[in-house]
Amino acid sequence: METGMGVQEQSEDGEVRALSYGCQLAGAALPGPAGLPGALLAASAQLSSCRTALRLFDDLAMLRHSCSYGLGPEGEDALVRGLSVLCNVANQLYYPCEHLAWAADVGIVRAGSRQWWARSTALWGCALLLGILRYGVGTGWARGGPALAPGSSKAVGVLSILMDTADLSNAIHWLPPGFLWAGKFPPWLVGLLGTISSLIGIYQASRGANSEAA
């Protein structure tokens, strides 16, 4: 999920994310529920919980990013700007919903955590869908023309769309049953999609770091 984090923070979280999903993929693919497969799945769950706890501190970074972007630069395509603003709003609302779900799980607040997890997942899915549409418009695919966003790259757009599509597929899987394919993915597929998304994110973060160093 895109936030207002810097390149270094995104890269570090991406590495933990890739390890978490990689452990899930390997643990689900290996035969037998005990032994190494079980240990890998347990490690994946622990790493996922670690990332959830660390996101307790991401609200201000996301807020700074949203405020910095505002309504978008005037030279940018209006549709891209609108999609970006909506994406930022969905991302901003995601954090307090996840925090409430986490707080309910650990007993800090008295509330049903399931509904707050569902809301945070739905907001994440909305942000991912808006991101896919934004990249599609930015690369000109949605209008069948050349790139619309200044400095946009179709290669970057393809990777971003693939990354967000993989995450969106998992987000829908984690929604309450009855919506599309919610709850129907096997664990290995969740791990595979998450690993693909994470590796693309690490690659993009490394490209960003190289661009800043240049």
C-alpha positions as CSV (number, residue, x, y, z in Angstrom):
1,M,0.0,0.0,0.0
2,E,1.4,3.4,-0.9
3,T,1.9,5.8,1.9
4,G,3.8,9.0,2.5
5,M,6.8,7.0,3.8
6,G,10.3,7.8,2.4
7,V,12.1,5.5,0.1
8,Q,14.2,4.0,2.9
9,E,11.1,3.2,5.0
10,Q,9.3,1.8,2.0
11,S,12.2,-0.4,1.2
12,E,12.6,-1.7,4.7
13,D,8.9,-2.5,5.1
14,G,9.0,-4.1,1.6
15,E,11.7,-6.5,2.7
16,V,9.8,-7.6,5.8
17,R,6.6,-7.9,3.6
18,A,8.4,-10.0,1.0
19,L,9.8,-12.3,3.8
20,S,6.3,-12.6,5.3
21,Y,4.6,-13.6,2.1
22,G,7.6,-15.7,1.0
23,C,7.3,-17.7,4.2
24,Q,3.6,-18.1,3.7
25,L,4.1,-19.3,0.1
26,A,6.8,-21.8,1.1
27,G,4.9,-23.0,4.1
28,A,1.7,-23.6,2.2
29,A,3.5,-25.2,-0.8
30,L,5.5,-27.7,1.3
31,P,3.8,-31.0,2.2
32,G,2.7,-31.6,5.8
33,P,1.2,-29.2,8.3
34,A,3.9,-29.7,11.0
35,G,7.6,-29.3,11.0
36,L,9.1,-26.8,8.6
37,P,5.9,-25.8,6.8
38,G,4.2,-25.0,10.1
39,A,7.2,-23.0,11.3
40,L,7.2,-21.0,8.1
41,L,3.5,-20.2,8.4
42,A,4.0,-19.2,12.0
43,A,6.9,-16.9,11.0
44,S,4.7,-15.4,8.3
45,A,2.0,-14.6,10.8
46,Q,4.5,-13.1,13.3
47,L,6.0,-10.9,10.6
48,S,2.5,-9.8,9.5
49,S,1.7,-8.9,13.1
50,C,4.9,-6.9,13.3
51,R,4.0,-4.9,10.2
52,T,0.5,-4.2,11.6
53,A,2.1,-2.8,14.8
54,L,4.6,-0.7,13.0
55,R,1.7,0.9,10.9
56,L,0.5,2.4,14.2
57,F,3.0,5.1,13.5
58,D,2.2,5.8,9.8
59,D,-0.7,8.1,10.2
60,L,1.3,11.3,10.3
61,A,3.5,10.3,7.4
62,M,0.4,9.6,5.4
63,L,-1.1,12.9,6.5
64,R,2.0,14.8,5.5
65,H,2.0,13.1,2.1
66,S,-1.7,13.9,1.6
67,C,-1.2,17.6,2.6
68,S,1.8,17.9,0.4
69,Y,-0.1,16.6,-2.6
70,G,-3.2,18.6,-1.8
71,L,-5.3,18.8,-4.9
72,G,-2.3,17.9,-7.1
73,P,0.0,20.0,-9.3
74,E,-1.8,22.3,-11.7
75,G,0.1,20.9,-14.7
76,E,-1.2,17.3,-14.0
77,D,-4.1,15.8,-15.8
78,A,-7.4,16.6,-13.9
79,L,-8.6,13.0,-13.9
80,V,-5.2,11.8,-12.5
81,R,-5.3,14.4,-9.8
82,G,-8.9,13.5,-8.8
83,L,-8.0,9.8,-8.6
84,S,-4.9,10.6,-6.6
85,V,-6.8,12.7,-4.1
86,L,-9.4,10.0,-3.6
87,C,-6.6,7.4,-3.2
88,N,-5.0,9.5,-0.6
89,V,-8.3,9.9,1.3
90,A,-8.9,6.1,1.2
91,N,-5.3,5.5,2.5
92,Q,-5.8,8.1,5.2
93,L,-9.0,6.5,6.5
94,Y,-7.5,3.0,6.3
95,Y,-5.1,3.6,9.2
96,P,-7.5,4.5,12.0
97,C,-9.8,1.6,11.0
98,E,-6.8,-0.8,11.2
99,H,-5.7,0.7,14.5
100,L,-9.2,0.2,16.0
101,A,-9.2,-3.4,14.7
102,W,-5.8,-4.0,16.3
103,A,-6.8,-2.3,19.5
104,A,-9.9,-4.5,19.7
105,D,-7.9,-7.7,19.1
106,V,-5.5,-6.9,22.0
107,G,-8.3,-5.8,24.3
108,I,-7.5,-2.1,24.5
109,V,-11.0,-1.1,23.3
110,R,-14.2,-3.0,23.6
111,A,-15.4,-3.5,20.0
112,G,-15.8,-6.2,17.5
113,S,-12.6,-6.3,15.6
114,R,-14.0,-8.2,12.6
115,Q,-16.0,-5.3,11.3
116,W,-13.0,-2.9,11.7
117,W,-10.8,-5.4,9.9
118,A,-13.4,-5.6,7.1
119,R,-13.6,-1.8,6.8
120,S,-9.8,-1.4,6.7
121,T,-9.5,-4.1,4.1
122,A,-12.3,-2.5,2.0
123,L,-10.5,0.9,2.2
124,W,-7.2,-0.7,1.2
125,G,-9.0,-2.3,-1.8
126,C,-10.5,1.0,-2.8
127,A,-7.1,2.7,-2.6
128,L,-5.6,-0.1,-4.8
129,L,-8.4,0.2,-7.3
130,L,-8.0,3.9,-7.5
131,G,-4.3,3.5,-7.9
132,I,-4.8,1.1,-10.8
133,L,-7.1,3.5,-12.5
134,R,-4.7,6.4,-11.9
135,Y,-1.8,4.5,-13.4
136,G,-4.0,3.5,-16.3
137,V,-5.0,7.1,-17.0
138,G,-1.5,8.3,-16.4
139,T,0.0,6.0,-19.0
140,G,-2.7,6.9,-21.5
141,W,-4.2,3.4,-21.7
142,A,-7.6,4.5,-20.4
143,R,-7.9,7.0,-23.2
144,G,-6.1,5.1,-25.9
145,G,-3.5,7.9,-26.2
146,P,0.0,8.8,-25.2
147,A,1.0,9.3,-21.5
148,L,-0.9,12.1,-19.9
149,A,0.9,12.6,-16.6
150,P,4.2,14.6,-16.9
151,G,7.2,12.3,-16.6
152,S,5.1,9.2,-16.5
153,S,6.6,6.0,-17.8
154,K,4.6,3.1,-19.3
155,A,7.1,0.6,-17.8
156,V,6.6,2.0,-14.4
157,G,2.9,2.1,-14.9
158,V,2.8,-1.6,-15.9
159,L,4.7,-2.6,-12.8
160,S,2.5,-0.4,-10.6
161,I,-0.6,-1.9,-12.1
162,L,0.7,-5.4,-11.6
163,M,1.6,-4.7,-8.0
164,D,-1.7,-3.1,-7.1
165,T,-3.7,-5.8,-9.0
166,A,-1.9,-8.6,-7.0
167,D,-2.6,-6.8,-3.8
168,L,-6.2,-6.0,-4.8
169,S,-6.8,-9.7,-5.5
170,N,-5.7,-10.5,-1.9
171,A,-7.7,-7.7,-0.5
172,I,-10.9,-9.1,-2.0
173,H,-10.0,-12.5,-0.7
174,W,-9.8,-11.1,2.8
175,L,-13.2,-9.4,2.6
176,P,-16.3,-11.1,4.3
177,P,-17.5,-14.1,2.3
178,G,-20.0,-13.5,-0.4
179,F,-18.2,-10.8,-2.3
180,L,-16.6,-12.0,-5.5
181,W,-13.9,-14.5,-4.5
182,A,-13.7,-13.5,-0.8
183,G,-12.3,-16.3,1.3
184,K,-11.7,-18.6,-1.7
185,F,-7.9,-18.3,-2.3
186,P,-5.7,-21.1,-1.0
187,P,-2.9,-19.9,1.3
188,W,-0.2,-20.6,-1.3
189,L,-1.9,-18.3,-3.8
190,V,-2.1,-15.5,-1.2
191,G,1.6,-15.9,-0.6
192,L,2.4,-15.9,-4.3
193,L,0.5,-12.8,-5.0
194,G,1.9,-11.0,-2.0
195,T,5.4,-12.1,-2.9
196,I,5.1,-10.8,-6.5
197,S,3.7,-7.5,-5.2
198,S,6.4,-7.1,-2.6
199,L,9.3,-7.9,-5.0
200,I,7.9,-5.3,-7.5
201,G,7.7,-2.8,-4.6
202,I,11.3,-3.4,-3.6
203,Y,12.4,-3.0,-7.2
204,Q,10.6,0.3,-7.5
205,A,11.9,1.5,-4.2
206,S,15.5,0.7,-5.2
207,R,14.9,2.6,-8.5
208,G,13.7,5.6,-6.4
209,A,16.7,5.5,-4.2
210,N,19.0,5.4,-7.2
211,S,17.2,8.3,-8.7
212,E,17.6,10.4,-5.5
213,A,21.3,9.5,-5.3
214,A,21.9,10.5,-9.0
